Amino acid sequence: MDLKDSNRPSYNQEHKMIDDPEKTDLLISKLKDLLPIDAAITKDLQRSLAAKSPEIPIPARCQVVDVLNLGDEGGVACCLDIGGDDAAAVHIVSITHLLFDRRFPLFRDIDTYQRRRIKKLKRQRGRGF
């Protein structure tokens, strides 16, 4: 049987990428140009970080000091300045767990990325990936 003649979708069609690599790289580049960036930490993230680093008080707001691309699996990740130079652990979190001021120049870009990524992740979970 020739797989090319099959009516089944190809692997790439079936397992679509979550993030558009070009758009993601452009967003990261723009974010890096504006570092450090003020952000708010969601309550869920605040609890999670507090559980991992009980010796450090986790504030409601923080500074994003670097931005990374963790690929399709991890997406855009932010390095947070929590605990300063005395911090025992580095806090790297998904940008989807942070909130940004609406007046921030890249708010719309970030909001669009967050919404699309969350929507695609939910869709994938529904298919059992």
Backbone bond lengths (Angstrom), bond angles and torsions (degrees), N, CA, C in turn:
res aa  C-N    CA-C-N  psi(-1)  N-CA   C-N-CA  omega(-1)  CA-C   N-CA-C  phi
1 M - - - 1.452 - - 1.520 109.21 -
2 D 1.303 116.86 130.11 1.460 122.08 179.37 1.527 108.92 -86.46
3 L 1.336 116.34 118.93 1.467 120.01 -177.63 1.520 112.66 -64.81
4 K 1.321 117.30 -26.13 1.464 119.75 -179.97 1.521 111.46 -66.65
5 D 1.332 115.69 -29.17 1.459 119.67 -178.41 1.522 112.32 -86.84
6 S 1.302 116.64 -5.67 1.459 120.94 -178.21 1.526 110.40 -68.30
7 N 1.319 116.92 149.02 1.463 121.61 177.21 1.520 112.46 -85.52
8 R 1.332 116.50 -2.98 1.456 120.12 179.26 1.521 110.02 -71.14
9 P 1.339 117.19 145.18 1.465 119.31 176.98 1.524 110.36 -67.18
10 S 1.323 116.40 149.85 1.459 120.92 178.36 1.523 109.52 -68.58
11 Y 1.336 115.51 166.41 1.468 120.23 178.97 1.521 110.28 -57.36
12 N 1.333 117.46 -43.83 1.467 120.96 -178.15 1.522 112.08 -65.65
13 Q 1.318 117.89 -34.70 1.461 120.20 177.83 1.521 110.63 -71.50
14 E 1.323 115.84 -37.57 1.454 120.91 -177.73 1.529 111.92 -73.74
15 H 1.325 117.07 -35.94 1.463 123.04 -176.79 1.526 109.18 -115.29
16 K 1.296 116.54 66.77 1.462 120.97 -178.72 1.516 110.62 -63.40
17 M 1.315 114.11 146.26 1.455 119.57 178.33 1.523 109.22 -66.24
18 I 1.311 114.90 146.68 1.454 120.08 179.12 1.519 109.81 -75.22
19 D 1.330 116.28 -47.82 1.466 121.06 -177.41 1.521 111.02 -107.00
20 D 1.316 116.02 145.27 1.457 121.91 171.37 1.530 106.18 -78.96
21 P 1.345 118.39 114.70 1.467 120.55 -174.46 1.531 114.12 -56.40
22 E 1.319 117.32 -40.93 1.471 119.68 -179.01 1.526 111.57 -66.79
23 K 1.318 116.71 -45.59 1.470 120.54 179.60 1.524 110.77 -65.12
24 T 1.328 116.27 -38.48 1.463 120.58 179.71 1.521 110.62 -65.24
25 D 1.328 117.03 -46.09 1.471 120.56 178.86 1.524 111.34 -62.27
26 L 1.330 117.10 -38.71 1.464 120.90 178.48 1.529 110.64 -65.17
27 L 1.326 117.39 -43.85 1.466 121.27 177.98 1.525 110.22 -60.73
28 I 1.313 117.53 -45.55 1.466 121.16 -179.96 1.520 110.60 -61.45
29 S 1.307 117.04 -42.86 1.467 121.13 178.94 1.528 111.10 -60.97
30 K 1.322 116.45 -44.66 1.472 120.75 178.73 1.528 111.17 -64.05
31 L 1.332 116.47 -41.43 1.463 120.48 179.62 1.524 110.94 -64.39
32 K 1.327 117.33 -42.93 1.466 121.34 -179.30 1.527 111.13 -60.78
33 D 1.326 116.28 -33.75 1.472 120.24 179.16 1.525 112.15 -66.18
34 L 1.326 118.02 -21.81 1.466 121.84 -175.83 1.532 113.89 -107.73
35 L 1.324 117.80 6.52 1.469 121.08 -179.79 1.514 111.74 -63.59
36 P 1.330 118.75 148.42 1.463 127.94 -8.44 1.526 110.83 -74.67
37 I 1.318 115.07 154.59 1.461 122.21 -176.34 1.528 108.95 -121.25
38 D 1.318 116.09 131.61 1.463 121.36 177.01 1.528 109.14 -76.90
39 A 1.323 116.45 135.11 1.466 121.16 179.38 1.521 109.72 -144.84
40 A 1.310 115.02 156.29 1.465 121.05 174.16 1.522 107.76 -102.05
41 I 1.317 115.20 145.63 1.458 121.66 -179.74 1.527 108.18 -98.75
42 T 1.328 116.66 131.20 1.467 119.29 177.81 1.526 109.55 -65.10
43 K 1.322 116.33 156.45 1.472 121.39 -179.37 1.535 111.12 -59.49
44 D 1.337 116.45 -41.68 1.469 119.69 179.11 1.521 111.07 -61.16
45 L 1.324 116.37 -43.94 1.464 120.09 178.89 1.521 110.69 -66.36
46 Q 1.311 116.59 -39.32 1.466 120.92 179.14 1.537 110.29 -58.80
47 R 1.325 116.93 -44.68 1.470 121.25 178.19 1.529 111.20 -64.41
48 S 1.320 116.20 -42.45 1.462 120.52 -178.89 1.528 111.51 -64.59
49 L 1.328 116.67 -44.25 1.468 120.53 179.01 1.526 111.10 -66.45
50 A 1.322 116.97 -38.39 1.469 120.89 179.01 1.528 110.74 -64.08
51 A 1.317 117.23 -36.45 1.463 120.75 178.72 1.529 111.15 -68.26
52 K 1.335 116.74 -35.11 1.466 120.96 -179.05 1.523 112.72 -80.64
53 S 1.318 116.95 -29.31 1.470 121.60 -178.67 1.525 109.66 -131.97
54 P 1.338 117.37 69.57 1.466 120.02 -175.61 1.527 113.84 -63.36
55 E 1.317 117.72 -20.84 1.467 120.78 -179.04 1.530 112.95 -78.33
56 I 1.326 116.82 -11.86 1.469 121.06 -178.09 1.520 109.44 -112.77
57 P 1.330 117.63 124.79 1.472 118.50 174.39 1.534 109.14 -68.12
58 I 1.310 116.70 129.52 1.467 121.55 -178.57 1.525 108.29 -94.53
59 P 1.325 116.35 115.12 1.462 119.68 -178.60 1.531 111.81 -77.23
60 A 1.307 115.93 166.91 1.467 120.85 176.88 1.528 110.80 -76.91
61 R 1.333 116.41 -22.96 1.463 121.69 179.65 1.518 108.86 -124.99
62 C 1.328 115.66 155.29 1.457 120.37 179.81 1.525 109.55 -152.63
63 Q 1.312 114.90 178.27 1.456 121.42 175.10 1.527 108.39 -111.93
64 V 1.329 115.97 131.75 1.461 121.24 170.89 1.525 104.98 -84.95
65 V 1.340 116.74 119.75 1.464 120.43 -175.59 1.522 113.00 -106.81
66 D 1.325 116.95 -11.61 1.461 120.77 174.79 1.520 108.11 -159.13
67 V 1.328 115.13 158.92 1.460 121.42 -179.34 1.525 107.31 -132.00
68 L 1.319 115.96 135.48 1.464 122.04 -177.30 1.519 110.53 -127.33
69 N 1.328 115.58 156.02 1.453 120.65 172.44 1.521 106.80 -107.30
70 L 1.319 117.07 111.65 1.458 121.90 179.87 1.525 111.54 -93.50
71 G 1.322 115.74 21.11 1.454 120.06 178.19 1.516 111.76 75.64
72 D 1.305 114.55 -172.66 1.455 119.58 -176.06 1.527 111.96 -64.48
73 E 1.315 116.62 -30.60 1.464 119.78 -178.24 1.521 112.65 -71.60
74 G 1.339 117.54 -39.08 1.462 120.81 -175.91 1.514 114.93 -106.83
75 G 1.322 117.00 -22.39 1.458 120.89 179.77 1.515 113.42 70.92
76 V 1.317 115.55 -156.92 1.461 122.11 179.52 1.527 107.97 -77.46
77 A 1.327 115.47 125.19 1.464 120.75 -179.50 1.519 109.26 -119.05
78 C 1.320 115.56 147.66 1.462 121.91 -178.75 1.525 110.01 -118.12
79 C 1.329 115.65 134.30 1.465 121.84 173.64 1.519 106.62 -89.79
80 L 1.322 116.09 123.82 1.461 121.16 -175.34 1.521 111.43 -102.86
81 D 1.317 115.58 142.04 1.457 121.67 175.07 1.525 107.67 -92.40
82 I 1.328 114.99 90.18 1.463 121.24 178.26 1.523 107.02 -125.07
83 G 1.293 116.43 122.81 1.453 119.87 179.18 1.515 113.82 92.28
84 G 1.328 117.01 -4.88 1.461 121.09 177.18 1.517 113.06 60.69
85 D 1.330 116.31 -151.32 1.460 121.93 -177.48 1.523 112.75 -68.55
86 D 1.332 117.36 -18.58 1.465 121.45 -178.41 1.529 113.08 -85.61
87 A 1.313 117.17 -3.21 1.463 120.20 -176.42 1.526 110.85 -64.51
88 A 1.323 115.77 134.76 1.462 121.12 179.32 1.525 111.60 -82.67
89 A 1.326 116.79 -19.43 1.459 120.95 -177.58 1.522 110.21 -134.04
90 V 1.316 114.42 148.74 1.458 120.79 174.23 1.523 106.59 -87.96
91 H 1.305 116.78 137.99 1.462 120.70 179.74 1.525 108.96 -107.20
92 I 1.325 115.40 109.21 1.461 122.09 177.44 1.519 106.21 -117.16
93 V 1.333 115.65 121.72 1.466 120.42 -175.18 1.522 110.37 -132.96
94 S 1.313 115.32 158.06 1.455 120.59 175.67 1.524 109.66 -66.51
95 I 1.309 115.37 142.09 1.466 120.39 178.08 1.531 110.52 -62.90
96 T 1.324 117.05 -19.58 1.466 120.34 179.60 1.523 112.38 -70.66
97 H 1.341 117.55 -12.98 1.469 121.54 179.26 1.525 112.77 -98.84
98 L 1.315 116.21 8.66 1.464 120.45 -179.61 1.519 110.25 -117.17
99 L 1.324 114.91 153.21 1.465 121.84 177.77 1.522 108.04 -117.45
100 F 1.322 115.90 138.78 1.458 121.12 -177.42 1.522 110.54 -121.65
101 D 1.311 115.10 149.38 1.463 121.94 179.15 1.529 109.42 -62.31
102 R 1.313 116.01 136.30 1.472 121.15 179.64 1.526 112.33 -61.13
103 R 1.321 117.00 -22.39 1.467 120.28 179.48 1.525 112.88 -84.72
104 F 1.323 117.31 -7.65 1.461 121.15 178.41 1.529 108.02 -64.07
105 P 1.330 118.41 133.60 1.471 121.20 -174.61 1.533 115.30 -54.65
106 L 1.314 118.18 -29.07 1.466 120.56 -178.55 1.529 112.93 -104.18
107 F 1.325 116.33 16.79 1.463 119.66 -177.53 1.527 111.80 -53.70
108 R 1.313 117.43 -48.60 1.473 120.14 -177.16 1.524 111.80 -63.49
109 D 1.336 116.06 -40.90 1.465 119.89 178.71 1.530 110.74 -62.14
110 I 1.327 116.03 -45.00 1.467 120.86 179.83 1.525 110.09 -65.55
111 D 1.317 117.04 -46.35 1.460 121.94 -178.98 1.530 110.86 -59.41
112 T 1.322 116.57 -43.92 1.465 121.15 178.41 1.522 110.30 -61.98
113 Y 1.338 116.83 -46.21 1.465 121.02 178.88 1.531 110.58 -59.83
114 Q 1.328 116.74 -47.88 1.466 120.99 -178.29 1.527 111.09 -59.68
115 R 1.314 116.60 -48.18 1.468 120.52 -177.70 1.529 111.68 -62.36
116 R 1.343 116.19 -45.59 1.471 119.87 -178.86 1.522 111.25 -64.80
117 R 1.326 116.52 -43.93 1.466 119.74 -178.30 1.531 110.77 -64.29
118 I 1.311 116.94 -46.25 1.467 120.32 -179.95 1.529 110.50 -61.98
119 K 1.316 117.10 -42.25 1.466 121.29 179.65 1.532 110.84 -62.29
120 K 1.340 116.79 -44.68 1.463 120.09 -179.25 1.527 111.50 -68.62
121 L 1.322 117.55 -36.44 1.469 120.33 177.36 1.525 110.73 -64.77
122 K 1.324 116.99 -41.58 1.471 120.65 178.13 1.524 110.41 -63.64
123 R 1.322 116.24 -40.50 1.460 120.93 179.78 1.535 109.99 -63.71
124 Q 1.339 116.50 -41.92 1.463 120.22 178.65 1.521 111.42 -64.01
125 R 1.313 117.00 -42.71 1.472 120.59 179.72 1.523 110.70 -61.49
126 G 1.321 115.96 -35.23 1.458 120.45 178.65 1.513 112.66 -65.81
127 R 1.349 116.53 -24.03 1.463 121.19 178.51 1.524 112.16 -93.99
128 G 1.321 116.00 0.73 1.457 119.29 176.30 1.509 115.38 84.50
129 F 1.325 118.72 22.83 1.475 120.74 178.62 1.493 110.54 -83.10
